[in-house]
Amino acid sequence: MYKVADYLIQCQAEHLPTGSARLRALDTRGSGGPQYSLWVLLMAIARIAAGRLQGRLAGVHVNLATRMSLFRKGTLIVACAAMGVPTVLHLHAQMNGFYDRLPAVLRWLTRWVFSLPQGVIVIGPGAKGLVIDVLHVPADRVHTIVNGVPEPDGVPQAVPGSPLHRVLFLANLSDRKGLLDLLQALAHPALDTSGLIVTIAGAAM
């Protein structure tokens, strides 16, 4: 989530016309404990209020995941709505299981929070189905944008005559990131793995 936001901020210098609204990073969590995180969130809301009063704020792009991110960013979205600040909610997680385990009152609050932004961005069809069918966000306000990365500076060249093919899997080591799909594909009898080198790296979930 952090890297996607960082990529958006980096690429705007190359692609946005002069005078366009500019993305600015705004931390809502900090690196300390829960009490410090609350203070950082309140300061973020104060900065948004100041930008609104000064006429320098076009809107807020909120990157949201599950667990505490949902409650922290939900508070931010509610505050923006109260101030009349337009928001776009960018959902970076598959929240089906997490949402289903929430108490009824928190499920209601989640649906309310998702009803407030002017648009909701999701990263795939699973999340889009949840947002439209379960959270009841109108379909014309939901947009799918697959996460991307900057183009490489150059195309890696294969070693002439080398029979090796390299595959890199870099993500959280969990089923929802597709690790199980990769392992099942590698175990398929039709796949010739004799010249294949697979590197799997990431944090365990």
N, C-alpha and C positions, 0 to 999 in steps of 0.2 A: 504494500500500500504506500509506504513511504517512497519507494523508488519510482512508482508510477507518478506520484505528485511531483517528485524531483524532475523526472523526464519532461513533464508538462511545462514546468517552470524554465527548464533549460532550452526547450525548443521554441518558446515564444519569441525569443530575441531574433531568431532567424525568419519566422513566418508571420508575425503580426505586423500590420501596417503601423506607421508612426501615429501616435495619438490614440491607439486602441487601449482598452482596459488591460492592465497587467496583473498577472497572478503574483501573489506574495504569500510566502509560507507563514503559517500561524500555528504555533504549537499549542495543543490543548491538554497535553499530558505531563510533559516534563520528565525528568529522569529520577525523581525521588519517590517517596511513599505516597499512600492515598491522600494524606492531608496536603502534601505539597502539590499533588496532581489537581486537587480541588482548587487550590490557589491559582495554578496556571490556567485552569479553565475559566475562572472568574476574570483573570486578567485578559484572556483572549476575548471574552464577551465585552469587556470594557473597551478594548481596542476597536472592536467592531462598532460599538456605540459611538465612539469618537469619530470613526470614519464616516458613519452615517450622518452625524451632526455637521461635519465639515463638508459634506457633499463629495467626498473622495471615494466612496464605496459603491461599486456597481452591483455587487452581489457576493455571495459566499459559496464556494465549492467545498462541500463537506465529504471527506473520505471516511467511510464507516465500515466496520467489521462487526464481529459478535462480542459477546461478553461485556466487559466494561466499556469497550468502544461504543457499543450501542447506546448505553445509558449516558455516557459523557457527550457523545456527538448529538444524541437526542436532545439533551439539555440545550446544546448550542443551537439546534434547529428551532426549538421552541422560542428561545430568546430572539433569534433573528425574525421569526414570524411576528413576535410581539412588537418589534421595532420597525416592521415593514420592510425588512431587508430580503430581497429575493435570494433563494437558495437552490442549489442543485445537489442532490444527494447521490453520491457515488458509492454503490455497494460493492465491496471487494470480497465478500464471503458467500458461501452457500450456507444460509441460515436455517434451512428446513428443520433439522433435528434440534437445533438450539431453540428456535421459536416454539416448537411443539412442546418442549419441556418447561416453558415459562408458565407461571401461574396465570389464570385467566385475566386478572387485572393488568399484568404486564404485557400480555398479548394485545389487549385493547390499547394500551398506551403505545405499543409499537406500531399498531395500525394507524393511530392518530398521528404519530410523528411522521410516518411515511406519507400521510395525506397532505402535509404542510408544504413541502418543496414544490417549486414550479416544474421540476423535472427530476426523474430518477434514472441513473445510469447503472446498468448491470453488465456483468462480464460474460454472460452465457445464457443459454435457453433455460437451464434449471432455475437460476435466480430470477429470470424474467417471469417464469410461470408462477413462482412463489409471490412475487411482488404484485402481479395482476390478479391471480386467482385466489390467493390467501390473504394478502394485505389490502386488496381491493383498490389499488392505485389504477386510475383510468389508463387504458393501453396507450393512448396517444401521448401520455406523459412519461412513458417508459422507453428507454433507448438502450440498445445493446452496443457496447464498444469493447472489443476484445483488447486485453492488455497488450501493449506493444513495447518494443525496446528500440533505442536508437540504431540506425543503420551502421554496420561496421565500417571502419575506415578502409578496409580492404578485404578481399575474399581470400580466405586461407587456401593455400595450394597443397594439393596432395603430393606426397613424396613419390617421384617417378618410380614406377616398378614395385611400389609397396603394396602388399596384399591386404594391408590393415585398414579397417574402417573404425572410426572412433565415434562413440555416442556419449554425450554428457547430459545427465539428469541433475538439475540443480534446483532444489525446492525443499519445502518441509517434507519430511519422510512420512507421508500419510496417504491413505487411500484417496482422499478427496483431491489430492494433487496429481493423481494418475500413476502413482508408483506401482500399484497392483497391476494395472493395465500393462505397464512396461514389462514387469516380470513375467506376466502370462505370455506376452508376445515373444519374449526371449526364450521361453520354454516350449514354444510351438515346434512340433517336429519338422515342419516344412522350412523353418528358418535355418540357414547355414550360418553358424556362429564361429566357424573356424578362423575367420580373419577379423573378428569383431572384438573390440575393446570397449567395454562399457564402464563409465565412471559415474557413481551415484554419490552425491554429496548434499548435505543439508542437515537441519536440526530435526531431532526426533520429536514427534508430537505426543 
